[in-house]
């Protein structure tokens, strides 16, 4: 695709500028002139068209996307990048459609949550049913263990078999000289680190032996509203189809709305805002709520082969024959939502 040519050209033109290599600049000029808004838009219009049905993995949209990208790679002269001499690499995936139920028991009262209006839940484990009963709820702040920052939200507390509640994002540690700003020496200030990603939070929960991990959604630190969580997690989700069927993953992954979290903490006799404030300090320790979680998830699991498309441009220096510069992008999107009335396609770029 022209996008690949753009990336290669930018890389090479930067090198040419540094080296002052006019000859290299001249060689790049045709590629640079081929990069136009109209050319890029033409590709987007094809990939985001209704014909491609939202490009869900394992669908007709994948087949069309893979063929289109392969054809474009051939057209611009990229060689097959897969070791077997083809452009495509098989990726074993599993599609998981979840039907979750979740409730919190606080004393003699039960708080039933409504899916997907105020919670979502699923499992990366490739099994038809997940059941967690009467699991202690533990608030673990931001759920981060970062030795390089001297940060440990778990403090060696045993959370095996428990359900963890955690805040979204990196800990927003204030600058000691100006509390209105973030400390750029802690979690890179405003920039998100891997510790702030939901994937990390679920991973560390699994490593600690937790039964479930629940992220408390807030729009400002997340930079997206609940509707995004609701749409993403109530559709079919995809995981690698590993030989161990992902049994090393935490049993249940969940999100709840801020309103649900505040009510849960209040009904459990805890000050949510106060605990949230304490969670931005190194001295924070996990807090066990006077509440338990019940989570049940029924899952439809399908296994299929998805595909990467790989093209390569071989260099001319034999000394660098074993070195690679890799550019990646994803072709997939959300596909279709058959339960919607009217337009069911998530085009992904031109809606």
N, C-alpha and C positions, 0 to 999 in steps of 0.2 A: 504494500500500500504506500501511497505518497507520504503517509505519516512516518513510516519506517525510513523513507528516504530523507524526510525532514530531520529526524533524529540523527541519522548518520551524517548528514550534511552539516548540522549544527556542531556536532562533535569535531568533524574534520576542519570546519571553518575556524573554530576556536584555535585548533592546533596551528592552522596556517597563519593566523594572526600573530600567535606567539612566536612562530618561527620566522615570520616574514617571508613565507614561501609563495611568491607570486605565481609560480607554475602550478602549485596545488590549488590556489584560488581559481585560476583559469579552468582547471579541470572540474572544479566544483560548480562553476557558474551555470551550466545547463541544468544541474539538479536544483540549484537554488531558484532558478527561474521557473522551474516546474511546480514550485510550491506556491500555490495561490489559494485565496479563500474559496474561490469557486471550485477548485479541484478537491479541496478537503470537504466542502459541503456536499459535493456529489457523492462521495463515499458515505457520508453520514446519512444522506437521504435514502440510500439503498439499505444500509444496515438497520436503520430505524423505521423502515417502511412496514406497513401492515403485513406485507407478504412474509416478512421474517418473524412475525408473531411474537415479538418481544425477546427473541433469542434465548429462551430458557435452555439450560443444559438437558440433553437427552430428548430433545424435541425436534420437530421439523425445522424450527428456527436455528437450532445448532447446525443441522446438516447444511442449510443454506449459507450460514455464516462461515463455516469452515471451508466450504467450496469457494465462496467469494474471496476470502482472504488468501486461500491457496492460489487462486487464479491471478490475483493481484501480485502476489509474490513472484509468480512465474513471469508476469508481464514486465515487471521492473528488473528482472534479471537475478533475483535471489536464488541461490542454490538450495536444494533440500537440506534441512538442518538436522533431521533425525538420523541417527547412526545407521538405520536400515535403508537409507537412501530415499526416504519419503519425506513429505512435508508435515505429516501428522504423527502425533504421539498419543497413544491411548492412555486415558486416565480413568481408573476404576472409581466410580462415584456411587453414592447411595442417595436417593431422594427420600426425604422423610416428611410425611404429613402428620402433624400432631393434633390430638384432641385432648387438651389438658383440663383438669379441674384442680382448684387450689383453695384452701381455707386455712385460717389461723384460729387456733383455740386459745382464748385468754380467760383463764379461770373457768367459769361455767358458761361463758359466751363463745359463740362461733361467728367469725367474720368470713362469710362466703364471698369470694372474689368473682367478678364477671369477665369472662374471656370473650373477646380481646379488648374490652373497653377499659379495664384497669389492671389487667395482667396478661402476660403471655408466658408460655413455658414450652420447652421441648427438651429432647435429649439427643446427644450425638451418638449415644449407644444404639447400635443397630439391632434393637429388639422390639417386639410388639407391644410391650407394656412396661411401664415404670410405676412403682408404688412406693411412696415414702409416708410413713405414718408416725405421728406424735414425735416429730423431730424437733429438738430444742432449737430455738432461734437465737443466733448470736450476731450482734452487730460488730463488724470488723473494720469500721472506718472505710478507707478506700481500698482495703484488701490488698495492700502492697507490701512486698518484701524486697527492698532495694539496698543491698549492703553498701554499694558505692555512695549512697546518701546517708548511711547510718540509720536506715528506716526499716521498721518491722511492725506492721499493724497487728501481727498475730501474737507476738511476744511469747512464743512457745506454748501458747494455750492449746490444749487438746480439743480439736474441733471435729474429730472423726465421728461420722454418722450424724452430724448436725447440719442445720440449714443456715447458711451465712447470708447476712444482709450487708450490702456494701454500696458506697456512694460511687457515682459515675466520674470518670476522668482521673487525672493525676491529682494528688494533694496540692491545693493552691496555697503554698506556703508563703506567707507575707514577707516582704523585705524588712529586715530588722531596723533599717534606717528610715524606711518610709512604708508603713503598713498599708498604705493605699495602693502599693505596687506589689507585684510578685517577686519573690527572690529568684533571680535568674540562675543562681547556683544550685537550686533545688528543682529537679525535674524540668530543667531548661526553661523555667519561667512560663511564658504563655504557650510555648511550643508543646504539642502533645508527644509524650514518650510512649514506648510500648506498655509501660505500666498503667497508662490511662485507658488502654483499649479493653473492650469487654472480653476479647479473646484471652488476654492475659489473666483477667480476673477469674474467669472460669478455669483456666489452666492451673493457677496456683491453688484454687479451692480443691481441685482434684488431687493435686500433690499432697495437700494437707489431709486428705481422706474425708472431706466433707461429703454429705449426702446430696446437698443441693446448694446452689449459689443464686442469690437474687440481687439484681442490680436495681437501685432506686433511680428512676429516671427524673432528670430535671432538664428543662429545655435549654436554659442558658449555658451551663457547662457542656451539655451534649452538643449544642449547636444545631439541634433538630428537634421537632416537636414529637409528642407521643404518637401522632399519626404515622410517622415513619417507622417507629418500633412496631406498631400495630400491623401495618401493611407488610413489613418484612418478615415478621415472625409468625404471622397467621397463615402464610402460604407454605408451599412445599419448600423445605430447606435442603441444602446439599452438604454432604460430608464425604471425605475420602472413605472408600470401602476397604479398610485395612484388614489384614488377616485376623486380627484380634477383635474385629467388629467394634473397635473404639471403646472397649470395656474399661480402659484406663481413664476415660473421661468422667467428669462428675455426672452423677445419675440424672440430675435435672438442672437445666439452665433456665433462668426466669428473669423477667423484668416486672416491676410494679410501678404504678404512678406515684407521684409525690404525695398526693392526697391520701392514698391508701397507706403509705409509709407513715405519714404524720399521725393518722388515726391509730395505726397499730402501735406506735411508740407511746402515744398518749394513753391508750387503753391499757398498756402494759406498765404504766407508771413511770415512763421515761420521757425526758425532754429532748425531742429530736433536734431542735435548733442548737441546744447546748452541746449535745454529743457531736453534732456536725462541726461545731466550732473547735471542740477538743481534738477532732480527727485530723486537723491540719498541723498538729504538733507531734514531735517524735515521742512524747510521753504517753500518747494514747494507748489504751489497753482495751481489748475486746470486752464487750458488755453483753451479758446473757439477759435476754428479755424474759419476762414472765409470760411466755407464750410458746406455743408449739405449732409446727406446720404439718399439714397433710397435703400431699401432692400426688395426683394420679394422672398418668399420661398414657393414652392409647395411641399407637403409632402404626401407620402404614409405611412399610419400607420397601423400596424397589431398587434393585441394583442394575447398573447400566454402564456403558463405556462412553465417557466424554472424550474430547480431543483438544490438545494443544496444536497450534500451527507454528512450525518452526522454519524460518528461512535464514540463510547466512550469506555474508559477503566475506570471501576469503582475502586475507591480507597478502601483501607482496614480500614481507620481510620473513625469510625462513627462520630467523632467530626467535620470532614471536609466534611460531607455528602452533604452539600449545596454549596460547593465551586467547582469551575471549572477552569481548565487551558485550554485555547482554542488555538489551532493552526489552521490557515486557509491557504488555497492556492486556486488558481483558475484553473479550468479545461478547460475553454473556450479559443478560439482564433478567428481569423478573418474569418474562413470558406473558402468560394470559391468566386472568382470574375469571373462571367460568361462571362464578356465582354473581358477578356484576351484571347489572342491567345496562344495555346499550354497549358502548365501547368496552371491550374486555382486554384490550392489548396494552401492555406497558411498553411503549415504543422505546423509551430510554434516552431519547435525545430530541425528537421532534414530536411533541404531544399536542 
